[in-house]
Amino acid sequence: MATQDDPASSAAVPLLRAAVKGMCPRCSAPALFAGPVRFAPSCRPCGLDYEQFNVGDGPAAFLTLEYRNRAREGRIADKTGS
């Protein structure tokens, strides 16, 4: 069981918060994203080059899954008639 002295348990919340807010790993400025689904090329405040990190197809895969889930729930109209 994790305790307050355990570094893993104390780091989990700030890491999750940093990810959700799109914070720079170096300076913690909220500058990771250039748009809703586009990563910024670099951090404006500290200059960290984000392009050195390979994010792959993560954003595209997430949006595809979200679109399919909404379509299944009927929140997106099927215009094909099928």
N, C-alpha and C positions, 0 to 999 in steps of 0.2 A: 504494500500500500504506500502511495506517495505521501510524503510529509511536506511541511512548509520548508524544511531544510533541503529537500531534494531539488537540485537545480532544474531537472526536467519538468517538474510540476510547476515551478515558478516561472519558467520560460515559456510554457505553453500558451498562456493567455496573451502576453505581449506579442508573441509570434503570430498568433491568430489575428490579433488586432492590427498588427502591421500589415498582414496580408490583405485583410478586408479593406483597409484604408489606402492601400497602394503606396506604402511608405518605402523610401529608399533604404536599402540595407546598410549603406554607409552613414548617412546623415539623418535618417528618419524623417526627412521632408516628404510630404504627400505628393511625390512627383513621378511615380512609377508608370502612370497611364497618361497617354496623350488623348484618349477618347474612351468611350464606353467599352470597347473591345480591342483597343490598339495600345501597345506598349510604347512609351516614349523612347527615343533613341538614346537619351542620356538624362541624367538628373540635372535639372537647371541650377539648383543651389550649389551642389558640390562637384558637378562635372563627371560623375561616375558613368562610364560607358556601358549601358545596358545591352548593347548589341553583342557584347562578348559572351552573353549568356544565351543559350539556345532554349527558347520557350516552346519550340515545336508547333504543333497544331492544337495546343490546349484551348485557346479561345474559340477556334472554329468548332472543335468537337463539343465544347460546352454549349455553344449556341445551337448546334444541330440537335443535341439531346433535349435542350429546353424547348425548341420549336416542336419537336415530335411529341413531347409530353403535353404541351398545350393543345396540340392538334387532337391528341387522343382524348383529352378532357373536354373537347368541344369549344375551347376558347378561341380557336382559329377556324374560320369557315373553310369548308372544302369546296372550292370553286369548280372542281372537275365533275361534280354530280355523281360520283361513285360512292 
